[in-house]
Amino acid sequence: MDEMAIDITRLLVRGLKGRLPTGVDRVSLEHVRYFQSRASAMVRFAGRWLMLPEGESRRLFDELLDPGQNFKWTVRWLLVKVYVLGSQPKRGMVLLNTGHSGLEHPSYAENVRRFGLRPVYFLHDLIPLTHPEYCRDGEAMKHRQRMAGMLSGGCGIIANSNATRLSLEHYAQSTGDTVPLCVVAPLAPACLPVPARNRPMIEHYFVVLGTIEPRKNHLLLLQVWRQLIEELGLAAPRLVIIGQRGWECEQVVDLLDRCEVLRGVVLEKNRCSDAEMATWLFHAQALLFPSFIEGYGMPLVEALQMGVPVLASDLPVFREIAGDIPEYLHPIDGVGWRRLILEYAKCDGSARRAQCVRLCGFLSPTWEQHFVVVETLLAQVSERHLL
């Protein structure tokens, strides 16, 4: 196979800031894990594109996959060292960018052309373009630039779902662009630690998992829970919110910080280790996933693999992943969500029992299957280069 470089800039920047991995980061880390023995690390640092030699690449990959106490010092020392030596990407290399990182800058595509690289991009979603109302101000413009780089200069695109691929094709049709080689490689769940046998709380509870942001629809759940508490008092089931606070979620934050009714019944876990998350999820009555739009849905896969029922928005990508196993509702059907939450709060409820039976038929995607598809794409990119 041709020489390969992985752009790990996003992972390093977030690691240096002490940020916990997002779903995008977890995908990137799996690609680092898989390709680490045959790829070099590429980093955009201080205005330059730096290619790390084999030894330094291995060390950076190791730090990303298993951060040590000296992570920040080691990373900074390696970057300064390579910056001084001035190593650059080699012409003809395959460049793998799995996190959309840097593509919003026109200089990214310019450098790809200048170094003669063959970029393969991972496309997580087109949400900033299809649903800009759920994103930060200005994100649509940035994502439009990212898509321009992928479509005009990309040699290959890896989509996480058929729904994402269809969205890409529809967008390209609207802009008059041609879609490069594109494959669908579904994502496997994170390799979570074995959950603790003891429940984290005695009361029955539900879990919602993901960054707190508008499209995740936490606001609906908090309003439902306020009603449940007013009607049932302390007999109401608990809600556990696992995820970091994101952007433009002031109403949700206000409720979490200032609503006395919710206090003690709704719990927020904004820094949760994988072991803690696995335990909370495993013992939950169900995972709640009321998003307005998703490109994939890793929490859904993680829950179903663990045998945990799911109540989810009726999105095409969720049906693509999970078929008819979860209970599906419209994301603004507050009455429906309340009804099913009360039903699933009962361990012996008929609806919950029925989903547990359906769960036996769930086959989770694997990383082995994912990388078979990725390897096929890379082989096609190499063949086209030879032609």
PyMOL commands that set and color helices and strands:
alter all, ss='L'
color gray80, all
select helices_A, chain A and resi 9-16+23-35+54-65+71-85+106-115+127-130+132-134+139-153+162-175+214-216+218-235+250-258+274-282+298-305+316-322+334-344+350-359+367-386
alter helices_A, ss='H'
color red, helices_A
select strands_A, chain A and resi 4-7+39-45+48-51+94-97+118-123+156-159+181-184+205-209+238-242+266-269+287-289+310-313+327-329
alter strands_A, ss='S'
color yellow, strands_A
deselect
rebuild
show_as cartoon
